[in-house]
């Protein structure tokens, strides 16, 4: 009963904060946040694309018989990052994770360029991926918790950064990898295969620039809903007033609007607590309370479980195809008589460009009545699977490119909406944990993808059939989730 009372108090206070943030409106602070949060979306897609683009040159230089091990290392890092940063941001707050994730990615990405062996490349790929894996679980929570309810659709539009990152990676890869990659494995040495190393330096430099911009050009405040969920009402109110000041307006919110009879004066002030008490409180949160809260009612348990399943299915289907796309294009192109390295990276650039409109259209579809988030996710997932299956019928490089462009468009739309819908499903106090569980399911699927590729053989169509089927199934499962967030402000 006490837990139910706490949940009721939480919902009332969350609604009060929503009203305050809505009254402040969408202003300078949120638009600046939109830019720097976009770096997290960009990194989430940029670095897996980096791994897929360097897979061929790295395999040739080190004469590796099992290339998918590089993708396996990446996805292990992504899984660890999603779990650590996702759970951690519900315990220690969002700010540290926000600033550190891209920084770790930049450092290990730059160091990886000097890798002397394939094993070293795998290790550094896993390490930079621990940073990448934390971007979306943390950044989606931060952005949603500062957005007025009237602008929650912007969480979908953020995925334009995701598509732009893919375009940027391929745009840089085309001249570097296209011209500085060894022509064949037999004659491949470090000296005539420096392209992938220069490419990692370029990508690491971009990540470092993103990190510096976050640190020096923007001040991130801790989420007011996170602070409220921790009982730090005075701090939550102070953040709301600071956001209002940054937006050139004012807020009428006071501590009295949030404090409940069960709240102690010391908790409400968020101060004067001893170090031992703080440590003990942090350790208390290292229990399963946040996980239990995601399954505390039959409806919530059903919705959470199905969402985890959807992320797992897509997590297996997407990298099973996308992580090996340049490799597949090159081997298929060789069969069609046009598998040159330069042409492969040119086609990758075209495919990336095709995905860009998907994120923008997703921002419109999520607000369409009778379609909403679930309808947009379901239809785009089924179409993504259908286009993948259709690509197996291609009899020329041009046909394969066409199907891949269609796949890129619908998969970008799918991820745009799914990235927005997922954090909306969870209460702020448990959002990082919910994001961590769904991201973990996604990354577990990513770990299985290279294992299947190793067994199934990338030179056959089996991985493509499996990937397409998984997308179709995911599109059907999402319709069974009993919650539609269109028109509702997150709590």
C-alpha positions in Angstrom: 0.0 0.0 0.0 2.9 2.3 0.9 4.5 1.6 -2.5 1.2 2.4 -4.3 0.9 5.7 -2.4 4.5 6.6 -3.4 3.6 5.8 -7.1 0.5 8.0 -6.8 2.6 10.9 -5.3 5.1 10.4 -8.1 2.5 10.6 -10.8 1.0 13.8 -9.3 4.4 15.4 -9.0 5.4 14.3 -12.5 2.1 15.9 -13.8 2.9 19.1 -12.0 6.4 19.2 -13.5 4.9 18.5 -17.0 2.6 21.5 -16.5 5.5 23.7 -15.5 7.7 22.6 -18.4 4.7 23.1 -20.8 4.1 26.6 -19.5 7.8 27.4 -20.1 7.4 26.1 -23.7 9.9 25.1 -26.3 12.7 27.6 -26.0 16.4 28.2 -26.4 17.5 25.6 -23.8 15.5 22.7 -25.5 16.7 23.7 -29.0 20.3 23.8 -27.9 19.7 20.4 -26.2 18.2 19.1 -29.4 21.6 19.8 -31.1 23.9 18.3 -28.5 21.6 15.3 -27.8 21.7 14.7 -31.6 25.4 13.9 -31.2 24.3 10.8 -29.2 21.9 9.7 -31.9 24.6 10.3 -34.5 27.2 8.2 -32.6 24.8 5.4 -32.1 24.7 4.8 -35.8 28.0 6.2 -36.9 30.2 3.7 -35.1 28.5 0.5 -36.1 28.7 1.8 -39.6 32.4 2.5 -39.1 32.9 -1.1 -38.0 31.0 -2.4 -41.1 33.0 -0.1 -43.4 36.4 -1.2 -42.1 35.5 -4.9 -42.0 36.7 -5.6 -45.5 40.1 -3.7 -45.3 40.9 -5.1 -41.9 40.1 -8.6 -43.0 42.4 -8.3 -46.0 45.3 -6.8 -44.1 45.4 -9.3 -41.3 44.3 -12.2 -43.5 41.4 -13.2 -41.3 39.2 -16.2 -42.2 36.3 -15.2 -39.9 35.5 -11.5 -40.3 32.3 -11.5 -38.2 34.5 -11.7 -35.0 35.0 -8.0 -35.3 31.2 -7.4 -35.3 30.9 -9.8 -32.4 33.5 -7.7 -30.4 31.5 -4.5 -31.2 28.2 -5.9 -30.0 29.7 -7.2 -26.8 30.9 -3.7 -26.1 27.5 -2.2 -27.1 25.7 -4.6 -24.7 28.0 -3.8 -21.7 27.6 0.0 -22.5 23.8 -0.2 -22.6 23.6 -2.0 -19.3 26.2 0.1 -17.4 25.1 3.5 -18.6 21.4 2.7 -18.7 21.1 1.3 -15.2 23.7 3.9 -13.9 21.8 6.9 -15.1 18.8 5.9 -12.9 21.1 5.6 -9.9 23.7 8.4 -10.3 21.9 10.7 -12.7 22.1 11.6 -16.4 24.8 14.3 -16.5 27.9 12.2 -16.1 26.8 9.6 -18.6 25.8 12.4 -21.0 29.4 13.8 -21.0 31.4 10.6 -20.8 29.9 8.3 -23.4 31.1 10.2 -26.5 34.4 11.0 -24.9 35.2 7.3 -24.3 34.2 6.5 -27.9 36.5 9.2 -29.3 39.6 8.1 -27.2 39.3 4.4 -28.1 38.4 5.1 -31.7 41.6 7.2 -32.2 43.7 4.6 -30.4 42.3 1.8 -32.6 43.9 3.4 -35.7 47.3 2.2 -34.4 46.2 -1.4 -33.9 49.0 -3.8 -34.8 46.8 -7.0 -35.0 43.3 -8.1 -35.7 42.9 -8.9 -32.0 43.8 -5.4 -31.0 41.2 -4.0 -33.5 38.6 -6.2 -31.9 39.6 -5.1 -28.3 39.5 -1.4 -29.2 36.2 -1.8 -31.1 34.7 -3.4 -28.0 36.0 -0.5 -25.8 34.7 2.3 -28.0 31.4 0.5 -28.2 30.9 0.6 -24.5 30.6 4.3 -24.9 28.4 4.1 -28.0 26.1 1.6 -26.2 25.2 4.2 -23.5 24.2 7.0 -25.9 20.6 6.2 -26.6 19.5 4.9 -23.2 20.8 8.1 -21.6 20.2 10.7 -24.2 16.6 9.7 -25.0 15.8 9.9 -21.3 17.4 13.4 -21.0 15.7 14.9 -24.0 12.2 13.5 -23.2 12.4 14.8 -19.6 13.0 18.4 -20.8 10.5 18.4 -23.6 7.0 20.1 -23.4 4.3 17.5 -24.1 3.4 19.5 -27.2 6.8 18.8 -28.7 7.4 15.1 -27.9 7.3 14.3 -31.6 10.8 15.9 -31.8 12.1 12.7 -30.1 11.3 11.0 -33.5 12.8 13.8 -35.5 16.1 13.4 -33.6 16.7 10.3 -35.7 17.6 12.6 -38.6 21.0 12.7 -36.9 21.1 9.0 -37.0 20.6 9.0 -40.8 23.0 12.0 -41.3 25.7 10.0 -39.4 25.4 7.1 -41.8 25.6 9.6 -44.7 28.6 11.3 -43.2 30.5 8.1 -42.5 30.0 6.9 -46.1 30.8 10.3 -47.5 34.2 10.3 -45.7 34.8 6.6 -46.4 34.3 6.8 -50.2 37.5 8.8 -50.9 39.6 7.4 -48.1 38.7 3.8 -48.2 38.0 3.8 -51.9 41.5 5.0 -52.8 43.7 3.8 -49.9 42.6 0.2 -49.6 44.6 -2.7 -50.9 43.2 -4.1 -54.2 43.3 -7.7 -53.1 44.1 -9.8 -50.0 47.1 -11.6 -51.5 49.1 -8.3 -51.9 47.6 -6.5 -48.9 50.1 -4.9 -46.5 49.8 -2.2 -43.9 51.7 0.2 -46.2 49.1 -0.1 -49.1 46.1 -0.4 -46.8 46.2 2.7 -44.6 42.7 3.9 -45.5 40.9 2.3 -42.6 43.4 3.7 -40.1 42.9 7.2 -41.6 39.2 6.7 -41.5 39.3 5.8 -37.8 41.3 8.9 -37.1 38.7 11.0 -38.9 35.8 9.4 -37.1 37.6 9.6 -33.7 38.3 13.3 -34.4 34.6 14.0 -35.1 33.6 12.2 -31.9 36.2 14.2 -30.0 34.8 17.4 -31.4 31.3 16.4 -30.4 32.5 15.7 -26.9 34.3 19.1 -26.6 31.2 20.9 -27.8 29.1 19.2 -25.2 31.6 20.1 -22.4 32.3 23.7 -23.4 29.3 25.1 -25.3 26.4 23.7 -23.3 25.5 23.3 -19.7 23.3 20.3 -19.0 21.1 20.5 -15.9 20.0 17.3 -14.2 16.6 16.2 -15.2 13.9 17.7 -12.9 11.8 14.6 -13.0 14.9 12.5 -12.0 15.5 14.8 -9.1 11.9 14.7 -8.1 11.9 10.9 -8.2 14.9 11.0 -5.8 13.0 13.3 -3.4 15.2 16.3 -4.2 12.3 18.7 -4.8 14.1 21.9 -4.2 16.8 20.9 -6.8 14.0 20.0 -9.2 12.3 23.3 -8.8 15.6 25.2 -9.2 16.3 23.4 -12.5 12.8 24.3 -13.9 13.4 28.0 -13.0 16.9 27.9 -14.6 15.4 26.4 -17.8 12.8 29.2 -17.8 15.5 31.8 -17.4 17.5 30.3 -20.3 14.3 30.5 -22.4 13.7 34.1 -21.5 10.6 33.5 -19.5 9.6 32.6 -15.9 8.0 29.7 -14.0 5.7 29.8 -11.0 6.6 26.4 -9.7 7.5 26.2 -6.0 8.7 23.4 -3.7 5.3 23.5 -2.0 3.7 22.3 -5.3 5.8 19.1 -5.1 6.3 18.3 -1.4 3.9 15.7 -0.1 3.1 15.0 3.6 5.4 12.0 3.5 8.3 14.1 2.5 10.8 15.0 5.1 12.1 18.6 5.2 15.6 17.4 4.7 14.7 15.3 1.6 12.8 18.2 0.1 15.7 20.5 0.5 18.0 17.9 -1.1 20.8 19.0 1.3 22.4 18.6 4.7 22.8 14.8 4.3 26.0 13.2 5.5 28.3 11.3 3.2 27.5 8.0 4.8 23.8 8.5 4.2 24.3 9.4 0.6 26.4 6.3 0.0 23.9 4.1 1.7 21.1 5.6 -0.4 23.0 5.0 -3.6 23.7 1.4 -2.6 20.0 0.9 -1.8 19.2 1.8 -5.4 21.5 -1.0 -6.6 18.6 -3.4 -5.9 16.1 -4.7 -8.4 13.5 -1.9 -7.5 13.8 -0.2 -10.9 13.4 -3.5 -12.7 10.4 -4.6 -10.6 8.7 -1.3 -11.3 8.7 -2.1 -15.0 6.6 -5.3 -14.3 4.5 -4.1 -11.3 1.1 -4.6 -13.0 0.0 -7.2 -15.6 -0.5 -4.5 -18.3 2.9 -2.9 -17.6 4.6 -6.4 -17.5 3.0 -7.4 -20.8 4.0 -4.1 -22.6 7.5 -4.1 -21.2 8.1 -7.8 -22.1 6.8 -7.3 -25.7 8.8 -4.2 -26.2 11.9 -6.1 -25.1 11.1 -8.9 -27.6 10.6 -6.3 -30.4 14.0 -4.8 -29.6 15.6 -8.2 -29.5 14.2 -9.3 -32.9 15.3 -6.0 -34.6 18.6 -6.2 -32.8 19.2 -9.5 -34.5 17.7 -8.6 -37.8 19.4 -5.2 -38.4 23.1 -6.1 -37.8 22.6 -9.5 -39.5 22.2 -7.6 -42.7 23.5 -4.0 -42.1 26.8 -4.8 -40.4 27.8 -6.9 -43.4 26.2 -4.7 -46.1 29.4 -3.4 -47.7 30.9 -6.9 -47.6 27.7 -8.3 -49.2 27.7 -5.6 -51.8 31.3 -6.3 -52.8 30.9 -10.1 -53.0 27.6 -9.8 -54.9 29.0 -7.1 -57.1 31.9 -9.4 -58.0 29.3 -11.9 -59.1 27.7 -9.2 -61.2 31.0 -8.1 -62.6 31.2 -4.7 -60.8 32.5 -5.3 -57.3 35.2 -2.7 -57.1 36.0 -1.1 -53.8 35.2 2.5 -55.0 31.9 1.4 -56.4 31.0 -0.5 -53.2 31.6 2.7 -51.1 29.7 4.8 -53.6 26.7 2.6 -53.3 27.0 2.7 -49.5 26.8 6.5 -49.8 23.6 6.3 -52.0 22.0 3.8 -49.6 22.8 6.1 -46.6 21.2 9.1 -48.4 18.1 7.1 -49.0 17.6 6.7 -45.3 17.6 10.5 -44.5 13.9 11.2 -45.4 12.7 8.3 -43.3 13.5 10.0 -40.0 11.7 13.2 -41.1 8.6 11.3 -42.3 8.6 9.3 -39.1 8.1 12.6 -37.2 4.9 13.2 -39.1 3.5 9.7 -39.0 3.7 9.3 -35.2 1.0 12.1 -34.8 -1.4 10.6 -37.4 -4.6 9.5 -35.8 -5.3 5.7 -35.8 -1.7 5.1 -36.8 0.4 6.7 -34.0 3.6 5.2 -32.8 2.6 1.5 -32.9 1.2 1.7 -36.4 4.2 3.5 -37.7 6.6 1.0 -36.1 4.6 -2.0 -37.3 4.2 -0.9 -40.9 7.8 0.2 -41.3 9.1 -3.0 -39.8 7.0 -5.2 -42.1 8.1 -3.2 -45.1 11.7 -3.3 -44.1 11.5 -7.1 -43.9 9.7 -7.3 -47.2 12.4 -5.2 -49.0 15.2 -7.4 -47.5 13.5 -10.5 -48.8 12.9 -8.9 -52.2 16.6 -8.0 -52.4 17.5 -11.7 -52.8 15.8 -11.6 -56.2 18.3 -9.0 -57.5 20.0 -10.1 -60.7 22.2 -7.0 -61.1 24.0 -4.5 -58.9 21.5 -1.8 -59.8 18.6 -3.9 -58.7 20.4 -4.8 -55.4 21.1 -1.1 -54.9 17.5 -0.2 -55.5 16.2 -2.7 -52.9 18.8 -1.6 -50.4 17.7 2.0 -50.8 14.1 1.1 -50.1 15.3 -0.9 -47.1 17.4 2.0 -45.8 14.4 4.4 -46.0 12.0 2.1 -44.1 14.5 1.0 -41.5 15.4 4.6 -40.8 11.7 5.4 -40.3 11.4 2.3 -38.1 14.3 3.3 -35.8 13.2 6.9 -35.6 9.8 6.0 -34.2 11.0 3.1 -32.1 13.7 5.3 -30.4 10.9 7.8 -29.5 8.3 5.3 -28.4 10.5 3.3 -26.1 11.4 6.0 -23.5 7.7 7.2 -23.6 6.7 3.8 -22.3 8.5 4.2 -18.9 8.1 6.5 -15.9 11.1 8.9 -15.5 12.2 7.2 -12.3 12.6 3.9 -14.2 13.3 5.2 -17.7 17.0 4.6 -17.7 16.5 1.0 -16.5 13.7 0.4 -19.1 15.9 1.8 -21.8 18.8 -0.3 -20.6 16.7 -3.5 -20.8 15.4 -2.9 -24.3 18.9 -1.8 -25.5 20.4 -4.9 -23.9 17.9 -7.1 -25.8 18.9 -5.2 -28.9 22.6 -5.8 -28.3 22.2 -9.5 -27.4 20.6 -9.8 -30.8 23.6 -8.0 -32.2 25.9 -10.5 -30.6 24.0 -13.4 -32.1 24.1 -11.8 -35.6 27.8 -12.5 -36.3 27.5 -16.0 -34.9 24.7 -16.8 -37.3 26.7 -15.1 -40.1 29.7 -17.4 -39.2 27.5 -20.5 -39.4 25.3 -19.5 -42.4 28.0 -18.1 -44.7 27.7 -14.5 -45.9 28.0 -15.6 -49.5 24.6 -17.2 -49.4 21.2 -15.5 -49.0 20.4 -17.3 -45.7 21.3 -14.3 -43.4 19.1 -12.0 -45.6 16.2 -14.4 -45.3 16.6 -14.6 -41.5 16.9 -10.8 -41.2 13.9 -10.1 -43.3 11.7 -12.6 -41.4 12.7 -11.1 -38.1 11.7 -7.6 -39.1 8.3 -8.9 -40.3 7.7 -10.8 -37.0 8.8 -7.7 -35.0 6.2 -5.6 -36.9 3.4 -8.0 -35.9 4.5 -8.3 -32.3 4.5 -4.5 -31.7 0.7 -4.4 -32.5 0.2 -6.6 -29.4 1.6 -3.9 -27.1 -1.3 -2.4 -25.2 0.0 1.1 -25.0 -0.1 4.0 -27.5 1.8 7.1 -26.4 0.5 9.5 -29.2 -1.1 12.6 -27.6 0.2 11.7 -24.1 2.8 13.6 -22.1 5.4 11.3 -20.5 5.5 11.0 -16.7 
